[in-house]
Amino acid sequence: MGYMDQGQEEDISLRLDDLRHMRAAEGYLELGLYDEANAELERIDPLCRAASQVLTLQLCVYAGLEKWDLMQTVASKMAEHFPDDVQWRIWWAAAARRAHSVESAKRILQKALETHPNDANVHYNLSCYESRLQHFRKAQRHLARAIQLDSRFQLIALNDQDLEPLWEKLSQREE
């Protein structure tokens, strides 16, 4: 898969057939049919597969198929090419967590925080990683900042398994 130079992505225009394959892939993804979604993405013109919306779907396929190394490769390359789009680093960290370790995922997002200090998603994900690593004060600080930036994370955090160690630690303090 070739990657484009920064700014080149805007030149990629998807044909109607490519858009149909994308929509079909999205439908398959919603149904959890990852191989079928991947087959639809492979039907897209090879010159158009580097479009960010196609690559985002490809990352979803890789996640569903648990192909963490492939997901990490694509997301890291896109993060290099598009450093202003923090979502690529979040994808990269998610893949690194599963392919390598929580610590490696944390390092990726700490780097992202340098250039995106006010991104709620980065803070939230760092909170989850810090919680898993049992760095509870850091987890609390990142979670508080995520909620300050986007109040929706307050509800999301209540049911997030990655934050269970934090909730357990906080409930022990209350006892």
VMD Tcl script that draws the C-alpha trace (Angstrom):
set ca {
  {0.00 0.00 0.00}
  {1.52 3.33 -1.01}
  {1.34 6.39 1.18}
  {1.03 9.89 -0.14}
  {2.95 13.03 0.60}
  {1.35 15.51 2.94}
  {-1.27 17.50 1.06}
  {-1.60 14.88 -1.68}
  {-4.62 13.26 -0.07}
  {-6.85 16.16 -1.09}
  {-6.18 15.17 -4.71}
  {-7.72 11.73 -4.23}
  {-11.27 11.66 -5.48}
  {-13.32 8.54 -5.17}
  {-15.45 7.41 -8.08}
  {-19.05 6.38 -7.61}
  {-18.07 2.68 -7.70}
  {-15.47 3.30 -5.01}
  {-18.05 5.07 -2.84}
  {-20.41 2.11 -3.23}
  {-17.69 -0.26 -2.09}
  {-17.00 2.00 0.89}
  {-20.69 2.03 1.86}
  {-20.86 -1.76 1.50}
  {-17.73 -2.10 3.66}
  {-19.32 0.15 6.30}
  {-22.42 -2.06 6.29}
  {-20.37 -5.21 6.70}
  {-18.41 -3.57 9.52}
  {-21.65 -2.75 11.34}
  {-22.60 -6.42 11.07}
  {-19.20 -7.58 12.29}
  {-18.40 -9.19 8.92}
  {-14.79 -8.08 8.68}
  {-13.63 -10.37 5.87}
  {-16.52 -9.18 3.70}
  {-15.74 -5.56 4.55}
  {-12.12 -6.13 3.62}
  {-13.17 -7.68 0.29}
  {-15.21 -4.56 -0.50}
  {-12.26 -2.31 0.32}
  {-10.05 -4.36 -1.98}
  {-12.47 -3.60 -4.83}
  {-11.70 0.11 -4.52}
  {-9.36 1.49 -7.17}
  {-5.82 0.92 -5.83}
  {-4.98 4.58 -6.46}
  {-7.82 5.60 -4.15}
  {-7.09 3.24 -1.26}
  {-4.82 5.85 0.31}
  {-7.75 8.23 0.87}
  {-8.17 8.84 4.59}
  {-11.79 7.68 4.63}
  {-10.77 4.37 3.00}
  {-7.84 3.93 5.39}
  {-10.10 4.61 8.36}
  {-12.37 1.77 7.26}
  {-9.31 -0.41 6.69}
  {-8.23 0.26 10.27}
  {-11.68 -0.82 11.47}
  {-11.30 -4.05 9.49}
  {-7.86 -4.69 10.95}
  {-9.19 -4.07 14.46}
  {-12.10 -6.44 13.89}
  {-9.76 -9.11 12.54}
  {-7.30 -8.38 15.37}
  {-4.51 -7.68 12.88}
  {-2.81 -5.29 15.24}
  {0.54 -5.15 13.44}
  {-1.13 -4.15 10.15}
  {-3.29 -1.62 11.95}
  {-0.26 -0.19 13.69}
  {1.70 0.08 10.42}
  {-1.05 1.97 8.61}
  {-1.90 4.26 11.52}
  {1.74 5.11 12.26}
  {2.42 5.99 8.61}
  {-0.68 8.17 8.49}
  {0.33 9.86 11.75}
  {3.68 10.69 10.18}
  {2.08 12.08 7.03}
  {-0.72 13.94 8.81}
  {0.64 15.05 12.20}
  {-2.17 17.57 12.64}
  {-4.80 14.82 12.63}
  {-4.50 13.33 16.11}
  {-6.94 10.52 15.35}
  {-4.21 8.62 13.49}
  {-2.09 8.61 16.68}
  {-5.06 7.38 18.70}
  {-5.53 4.50 16.25}
  {-1.78 3.82 16.35}
  {-1.78 3.71 20.15}
  {-4.77 1.35 20.21}
  {-2.98 -1.04 17.88}
  {0.33 -0.73 19.74}
  {-1.43 -1.59 22.98}
  {-2.58 -4.89 21.58}
  {0.46 -5.67 19.44}
  {3.03 -4.72 22.09}
  {2.04 -3.21 25.42}
  {0.02 -0.58 27.25}
  {3.30 1.21 27.92}
  {4.04 1.55 24.19}
  {0.54 2.90 23.58}
  {1.02 5.40 26.39}
  {4.28 6.65 24.85}
  {2.55 7.28 21.52}
  {-0.17 9.34 23.16}
  {2.24 11.24 25.38}
  {3.95 12.35 22.17}
  {0.55 13.29 20.73}
  {-0.18 15.34 23.83}
  {2.81 17.57 23.04}
  {1.13 18.82 19.87}
  {-2.50 18.31 20.91}
  {-2.63 19.32 24.60}
  {-6.35 20.09 24.48}
  {-7.62 16.97 22.78}
  {-10.15 15.21 25.00}
  {-9.68 11.85 23.26}
  {-5.96 11.85 23.91}
  {-6.48 12.65 27.59}
  {-9.21 10.04 27.91}
  {-7.13 7.30 26.32}
  {-4.13 8.25 28.42}
  {-6.36 7.95 31.47}
  {-7.28 4.42 30.42}
  {-3.65 3.45 29.84}
  {-2.49 4.99 33.13}
  {-5.28 3.15 34.94}
  {-4.17 -0.15 33.41}
  {-0.61 0.62 34.49}
  {-1.90 1.44 38.00}
  {-0.70 5.05 37.79}
  {-3.90 6.23 39.42}
  {-3.05 9.90 40.05}
  {-2.08 10.36 36.40}
  {-5.19 8.46 35.34}
  {-7.37 10.76 37.44}
  {-5.70 13.91 36.07}
  {-6.12 12.82 32.45}
  {-9.71 11.76 33.04}
  {-10.55 15.07 34.72}
  {-9.00 16.96 31.80}
  {-10.87 14.84 29.25}
  {-14.17 15.53 31.00}
  {-13.33 19.22 31.29}
  {-12.74 19.33 27.52}
  {-15.72 17.12 26.62}
  {-18.34 16.30 29.25}
  {-19.51 13.23 27.30}
  {-16.50 11.36 28.66}
  {-18.05 11.42 32.12}
  {-20.70 8.89 31.08}
  {-18.34 6.90 28.87}
  {-15.87 6.50 31.73}
  {-18.41 4.87 34.02}
  {-18.61 1.72 31.88}
  {-15.09 1.56 30.48}
  {-13.31 -1.65 31.50}
  {-9.94 0.06 31.17}
  {-10.88 2.36 34.03}
  {-12.02 -0.42 36.37}
  {-8.65 -0.46 38.20}
  {-9.10 3.26 38.89}
  {-12.66 2.82 40.16}
  {-11.51 -0.06 42.40}
  {-8.69 2.03 43.82}
  {-11.02 4.97 44.48}
  {-13.59 2.73 46.20}
  {-10.86 1.30 48.47}
  {-9.99 4.82 49.61}
  {-13.60 5.43 50.60}
  {-13.72 2.36 52.84}
}
mol new
graphics top color blue
foreach p $ca { graphics top sphere $p radius 0.5 }
foreach p [lrange $ca 0 end-1] q [lrange $ca 1 end] { graphics top cylinder $p $q radius 0.2 }
display resetview
